[in-house]
Amino acid sequence: MTIDNTINEDIRKLNSAQQSAALHKNGPAVVYAGAGSGKTRVICARIAWLILNENVAPSSILAVTFTNKAAKEMKERIEKYIGFQRSKYIIVSTFHAFCARFLRIYAEEAGFNSAFSIYDDNDQKSLLKDILKQLNVPDKLLSVQTVKSKIDKIKNKGLSPEEYLNEINSGGEEKEKKRSFQGFGEQQYDPHLIQKVYAYYQKKLKQQNSLDFNDLLLVMYQLLVNKPHVLQSMQNRFQYFLIDEFQDTNPIQFKLIHLLSSHTKNLFIVGDDDQSIYSWRGAEPSFILNFDKIFVDAKTYKLEENYRSTNTIIEAATGIIKNNRTRAPKTLFTTKTNGNKIKVKGCEDPYIESNYIANEIFSAVQNNTSFSDFCILYRTNAQSRSLEDELRRRMMPYVIYGSVRFYERAEVKILLGYLKLLVNTADNASFEKVVNTPRRGFGDTAMQKLKEVANERGESLAKTASELAYGSLQNNVARSISGLKSFIHQVQKWKQLLIDGHKASVTLSIITSDISFEEYIRNTYPEDFDERWLNIIELKNAVAEFEAKELNADEENTQTLTPLETISKFIEQAMLTVEPTVVNAKQGNANAVTMMTIHSAKGLEFPNVFIAGLEEGVLPHQNSLNDFDSVEEERRLMYVAVTRAQNNLTLTYCRRNRYKDFLPAQESRFIAEVPMDCREFVDHFNRNQIKLTQKTVFEDTPRKFRDIDISENFSDDNYQWHKGQRVAHKTFGEGIINGVEKSSQGFKLKVKFDTNGEKTLIHSFVTPI
């Protein structure tokens, strides 16, 4: 086969497997591209080959990827291959941008004006809030965030309100709920109510000539199905379809691209099922795994040579991922030899773990390694707190990638606001932040009136509010006085607790309980409640840890801090965190350690990587332990983490539970899955070394943690829950327990409610009657 001289050099730079894929002729093809195997290069080279050697019109090519950044980079690389004049006619886009572009053209056929608006998250929430009010649905029964999250998921599946109703009536919704593991505290919902809200929501959007983000795909698909002339017009234009990161495709995206490419079947997909880690966004790896069953004449190519990591890291990654049963068979390899062994370090607690990681980085930097050569990965955002504290303490620059620093997270800032107000009641900013969070019926209008009175008197908001609440001032906020009075009373109570000697950490726990903060987080952020609640637990840990350090310091200095002084000093430490180097790092101008969750790390690489928190219940995550498919996804997450490392990899875990330090922790099964000749233990003697030098076998099924009772210290720990017992729930009313099961949160109860059907929930949400 002759290769056009224009791209001869670029094609020849590809290895034989990459060349075979890039020079694929016509028809469907699936390219399994392992981590670091050069998949984007193959897609770009293929597009260049089609245009320069197969005389394919650039305007007939559609290349789709999943982020605007990836699309931009792909377009730039294609331009280098074939020049601007040709490349400008190729559409390289995300699914959503592609649909938005053509819906503008075919707006009338879709039932919209071409000037339609695209609603963002806040627009959606505002409209849904109005709809729930109009339908008289109380927030406690169905919050705005819950219904938004559910509607997004329904649209990702490609279902209209009518189709979703059919799914409910056929029992499909109940099957779906059984398949997916429900996170603890997840809000229950009535599918018929969701469907009613969804239908009304779509009607309102149409009236307002608007679409939300997910409508772009759904409406485009419906347009192609219902208007054959539009489908034919699109198919006349596009002949070749190339899709990157196909393992991240959700049902509506697959339906759309399948329909568009059905005339030529020139569908060229690239991805890695071993890196499918976004099921919570609706991604289904089955689309790439079953591609050759859907397209029986599909050609399969495998890119297995890794250009990123050493042989040791590749062997470790392979040793881990091969334990997944649902995957396409492939084996990564590399020509990079003499890789250092993977270090495994067991630590007593997160504080020691953070100290160890900071020491390792500091030592390397002293030997002329850059801070930017290091990345610290973790499963949940809450884990960053102890790591951040340690790096700040040492004045080591760091940047949080794809997230915000711990003390800047919304739920953490709210509780810090409460603590700041206890220390300084004249702090107007904190008062304004927390007086109506959670809601107490003291809204913006009442706040404006309060500010006016406070300004006239030259007093703080808290002092003025107290005088209004207790009647020494004329009542200008009569409708809100009840909530204001309750708030002032609570603040006085908490402050008195501190004055009476209650520990700051204990008082913080009382605050979260008194304001029903767990319920507030659950209702406000139902889709990531677990993650945010872990941040609250970690904040409590941080205060307790600070108290313990101060106590040790006091013993040496014979100086005792009062609880109020302890809070003041803790807040000072938490607030004074932005050193100049950290600011520069955030702006991308400095040499800094990168910290991020593993989900944020996909597509990135670093010379030296630490994976922290490798304990059962952390990675794999607690919510995955009861479900086979979820554990497999957690293993894919571990695989992604390992393959971010180029030269050196260190795995760390804690022997004590990082969120319940009175309990032991069990090291992650994924450590044992790393081949023995690829790892070495940091400690000269480690009790865990004996256990892990032999292959530990884990079953990916529901398991007990060494028969240890891992329930929380709930107030009713010793209460015996039993079948047939009557209980009450503040939303669902009264009911009878039909089943009791032990869980990591205490007891999981199946309750048949008198008027709301059967629900499964954690015991702390009901009370015995």
Disulfide bonds with the S-S distance in Angstrom:
none
